[in-house]
Amino acid sequence: MKENKKAILDILKKKSKKDGKFENLVLNLALQKIDSDNFEFDGEAVYTADKKRLVYYMNHDASFTIPEGVEIIGEMAFRGKKQLSHVIIPSTVKEIEHDAFYDCDELDNIYVPASVKAIRAYAFAECDKLKKITFAGTPDKLSRHTFDNCDKLHDIIVPAGSSKFFRKELHFIDGDTDFLVLEVPGKDSKEPSKNKKDEKVSEKKEKKETSEKKNNKAKKESAKTK
């Protein structure tokens, strides 16, 4: 339904519980960044009138599916939604703005579709339980502060051939063992490829097997000659 800023704030007051003042402040800041007084509210989230920008998620549910057609996840759209543990980002999203999922403590796994071309600073910062994030594509812009203070984040799954870009954008140091930037073997594959350490072990194993085969072949030829 169509609503103006005042109506949206009134709805939030009715829905809010113990974190009402903080939510009201965040929503106020989010609304101020939109040069319009016309919004769409579907009972769960606030969008711009054309529904291309998700302005603010109003609920406190554990999971949420962002509707198809949304192109921008707005600044602070999910900030402080501590109950949110699962979110589905559609392939229409092109940009995730500053602080979009800041302090979403229950999020542990995120899938970023290939359509996303820009992820701004602190988009997933302070997500205490975030352990894994999968990129289906390579964004044009990726802030070095995207995952600040995500202490449990370990696996960053990226498309084949793009690990160098991600490590550079995120300012990871060579040899940094806190994060593993793993490349998927194919465009549509869900399974990450081996990391460099695994590849070296595999190479050594292959060389050993090849050497053993050659030795066995030489022994057989020597036996035939005798």
Secondary structure, DSSP 4 states (H G I P E B T S, - for coil): -EE-HHHHHHHHHHH--TTHHHHHHHHHHHHHTSS-S-EEE-SSEEEETTS-EEEEE----SEEEPPTT--EE-TTTTTT-TT--EEE--TT--EE-TTTTTT-TT--EEEE-TT--EE-TTTTTT-TT--EEEESS--SEE-TTTTTT-TT--EEEE-TT-HHHHHHHTTPPTT--S-EEEE-SSTT--SPPP-HHHHHHHHHHHHHHHHHHHHHHHHHHHHHH-
